[in-house]
Every structure is written in C-alpha cells, then in structure tokens.
Amino acid sequence: MISRTSFPRAAQLALRQPAYPRLPLARGLATSSSSGSYELSDVGGVKVIARDSRGPTTKLAVVAKAGTRYEPLPGLSAGLEAFAFKTTQKRSGLRIVRESELLGGQLASNHTREALMIESSFLRTDLPYYVELLGEVISQTKYTTHEFNEEIREFLSTKQGVAASNPAALALDAAHSVAFHHGLGSPLNLTSSVPTQPYLNESSIAEFAGAAYAKPNITIVADGASQAEVSKWVEQFFKASPVSSSTSLGLNTSPSKYYGGESRVSHTAGNSVVIAFPGSSYGTPSPETAVLAALVGGKSSIKWSSGFSMLSRTVGGLPGLSVSTASVSYSDAGLFTVQLTGSALAVRKAAEETVKALKAVAEGKVSKEDLTKAIAKAKFDVLEASEGRNASMLLAGSSTLHTGKPIEIIDAIKPLESVTADKLKAAAQNLLKGKASVGTVGDLHVLPYAEELGLQV
C-alpha cells in the first residue's frame, strides 16, 4: 500500500527525479513509437496487457465490459463513466484531482457500445500511484447520493442536450437501433428519448459497477510501461476487485442479431443519413469490407486533389457535405457504414451516389489501379490507428476481453493484401442482396426513403 499521508513531499520527490533515463536524441525518436505488440499476462485473475514504447510518459487504463450493449437498464454506462474519479473509501474526489495535478497527470473516462475505459496519463515514474488509483476507483468508489444529485445528474443532463442537437450522432444511433434492436442497438448517446427515469440513480449505478468491474470483465492496458512492472503493481492493488458479479443487476450478455430496417426522425438542427450493412466481428474479420470502405470513401487524402475514392469523385465538390465510410467491428457483429451529413439536398444526392457506387463495385466496375489504392489506404488506416494511444488501447483491451488476446496489427494487415477484384465484387453483391439499416435525421421532406435509393430494408 502506497501511503500518501505526506503527499506534497512525495510529489516534490517525484518531480525532482528524471521521468525517464535520458536517451540519445536519435535513439529516443526511433523508439518512441507506440506501434509495438502488447504482451498479455494473467495477474490474480485480471488480464493485463502492456507494451513499452520507451517514452517518458505512460498511459494506463481499465477497459471494462460496461458499454451500452451490456446495460441491463438505460443510462447506466453513462452514469458509471461519470462516477469515475469521484469519492472512494480512501480519497475524496477533490483529493484525487489535486494529487494527480501535483504529479502532472491526466484523468479521463469514456464509453463505447461495448466498453467503458477509465484512463490516466502520467510520467512513467508515477506508475505505482496510478495503478493504485485505478484499482481504488473500480473497487472502492462510494457512489454517494449527494454526488449523483449535485454532479452526475447535471453532467448527464448536459450530455443529453449536446447529443440531442447532433443529427450525425442521432443518425448513427438510429442505424444501430434498426440493425440490432437491443444490445448493440442501444443508444450510445443519452437523449431525451432515452428513458433514464426511474432506472438511473446512484444505487443502480453501484449495482452495475459490481458486475462490470468483476475481474473476468476487465482488462488492464498500459502503453509506456513494461509488462513486469505493470503486473507487479496490479497484483498488489487489484486484489479487492471481485472475482465475479457481486450484485443482482448483472450484465446484458444477449448475443447480437442483425435485423435491418429504417428509422426517420425529423430535426431542425441539420441533416444526416447513415446507410449500413452487416459487417464483420473481431473473430471473423472481413478484409474485403475494409477495402470496400476505403474504395467507396468520400474524402480525399491529398490536399487540392479530388481523391481516388468513388464518392470523392462524384460528390466531393458538394459544399458543406461530410462523408465518412467505415467498417466497424464488435465482439460478435459488425457494420459497414456510410454516413452523409450536410444540407438536405446534398445528403440526398450523396445517398443516391453511395448506392450507385456499391452497385458499380458489385458489377465489377473497379479498375486495378483503384483497387491497389484502396488496399494501400485500408492498410494505412489500420496502421495509423494502431499508433494512436487511445484507439489502440481501447481496441486491444476490448479484443482481449472478448477473444482472450489483443488483436495483433500484423493479423489485420496481411489479409488486406489478399483482397482481389473478384472478392470485392462478391462482398458488394452480398451487401446489396441483404437488408440495409438506414438512419435518417433532418428534413424528411427532402431526405430519401431507403426504397427510393433502391435498398431493401
């Protein structure tokens, strides 16, 4: 147990010490990349993955099975996220903030559809303190009534207002809702349409935490620290984590099932349409879908160029139009999505061109050069994402929770190189034969129905 009774002095000592042994400049630049592989170990029933990027700072996170798909009641993921770094059995929320500020650290929390990530970034010499703090947060948070009423409720209300004014976020939620109904179809964003009352309170959040923070449902992820060092402190400070769900309010673990359909919501703040099709999961990757996302595209990767992607050529010049194409993987399902945001007329035109582009691929109307560019772009996107700490740690933690090991970048890159024109054609044909999931938000007088686009829902 690390005593912080005389914390100011401890902080001064930490600040006097070099954060990391000085390296020659050239070596420091060469070894500061975060693109290495994670090492996996089991420490007292807790999965720990770490990679030492050999820089002066460390990022440490707890990734838990506490995303919206696992909520037994609406709003619990957002509530649990908001309670991170509040009062624990040993520290007040104010003390946590002041101690971390004295060490120059950063604290944050966020959730996705499948995971809740509680994270800290700090000078690597302060690893013991932050492992202790995260262990304390997940096993000893008090979930007090006054903090819920005075801080959490207001925070969630603000998030509801922000989400309700964001047509793009609403459209993406709508597409997931018609695609999966429950589980992955649960709204990621709290809005006035999400019935959090009477379900959401400090007691229900505490019960949800008891299930979400059980040892089988968490992974400790570190970037910028050795596996041995992280494991040593995890063994000491995560002993109090329950070995199984300690409450009657368990996680919703129903398997995902794809349905497809259409949702249309009138909105005055803007226009957004999401066209989605079934994609691939962690366990059954589809390199063709990733290459198709790069080929259909919508944004140029080179300034002052229209770009090679099919949508950038046809609608890239429409003023104010934003196009985002992605292949999103979850633990047991996935979606290929095209999101179009802008004026109602521009979005309608782009939606029509999106379907035309998919049909062109399904008919084999893709040049060898464009296929080569799409494969290269898909490889770059994967590698670039792996270098970003937040995205790579979240992916590594989530994949470890669901498959037992972190996704290796090389395993995602190699299959992309085997994609051929025939495989891409077959993938596009399969998408168009099945049911689409379409989320439409905005001026419904102008925005098209799925049937008008030639899609089955």
Stockholm file with secondary structure:
# STOCKHOLM 1.0

chainA/1-457         MISRTSFPRAAQLALRQPAYPRLPLARGLATSSSSGSYELSDVGGVKVIARDSRGPTTKLAVVAKAGTRYEPLPGLSAGLEAFAFKTTQKRSGLRIVRESELLGGQLASNHTREALMIESSFLRTDLPYYVELLGEVISQTKYTTHEFNEEIREFLSTKQGVAASNPAALALDAAHSVAFHHGLGSPLNLTSSVPTQPYLNESSIAEFAGAAYAKPNITIVADGASQAEVSKWVEQFFKASPVSSSTSLGLNTSPSKYYGGESRVSHTAGNSVVIAFPGSSYGTPSPETAVLAALVGGKSSIKWSSGFSMLSRTVGGLPGLSVSTASVSYSDAGLFTVQLTGSALAVRKAAEETVKALKAVAEGKVSKEDLTKAIAKAKFDVLEASEGRNASMLLAGSSTLHTGKPIEIIDAIKPLESVTADKLKAAAQNLLKGKASVGTVGDLHVLPYAEELGLQV
#=GR chainA/1-457 SS CCCCTTHHHHHHHHHHSCSSCCCCHHHHHHHCCCCSCCEEEEETTEEEEEECCCSSEEEEEEEESCSGGGCSSTTHHHHHHHTTTSCBSSCCHHHHHHHHHHTTCEEEEEECSSCEEEEEEEEGGGHHHHHHHHHHHHHHBCCCHHHIIIIIHHHHHHHHHHHHTCHHHHHHHHHHHHHHSSGGGSCSSCCTTSCCTTTCSHHHHHHHHHHHTSGGGEEEEEESSCHHHHHHHHHHHSTTSCSSCCSSSCCCCCCCCCCCEEEEEECSSCEEEEEEEECCCSSSCCHHHHHHHHHHCCSCSSTTSCCSSHHHHHHTTSTTCEEEEEEEECSSCEEEEEEEEECHHHHHHHHHHHHHHHHHHHTTCCCHHHHHHHHHHHHHHHHHHHHSHHHHHHHHHHHHHHHSSCCCHHHHHHHHTTCCHHHHHHHHHHHHHSCCEEEEEECTTTSCCTGGGTCCC
#=GC SS_cons         CCCCTTHHHHHHHHHHSCSSCCCCHHHHHHHCCCCSCCEEEEETTEEEEEECCCSSEEEEEEEESCSGGGCSSTTHHHHHHHTTTSCBSSCCHHHHHHHHHHTTCEEEEEECSSCEEEEEEEEGGGHHHHHHHHHHHHHHBCCCHHHIIIIIHHHHHHHHHHHHTCHHHHHHHHHHHHHHSSGGGSCSSCCTTSCCTTTCSHHHHHHHHHHHTSGGGEEEEEESSCHHHHHHHHHHHSTTSCSSCCSSSCCCCCCCCCCCEEEEEECSSCEEEEEEEECCCSSSCCHHHHHHHHHHCCSCSSTTSCCSSHHHHHHTTSTTCEEEEEEEECSSCEEEEEEEEECHHHHHHHHHHHHHHHHHHHTTCCCHHHHHHHHHHHHHHHHHHHHSHHHHHHHHHHHHHHHSSCCCHHHHHHHHTTCCHHHHHHHHHHHHHSCCEEEEEECTTTSCCTGGGTCCC
//
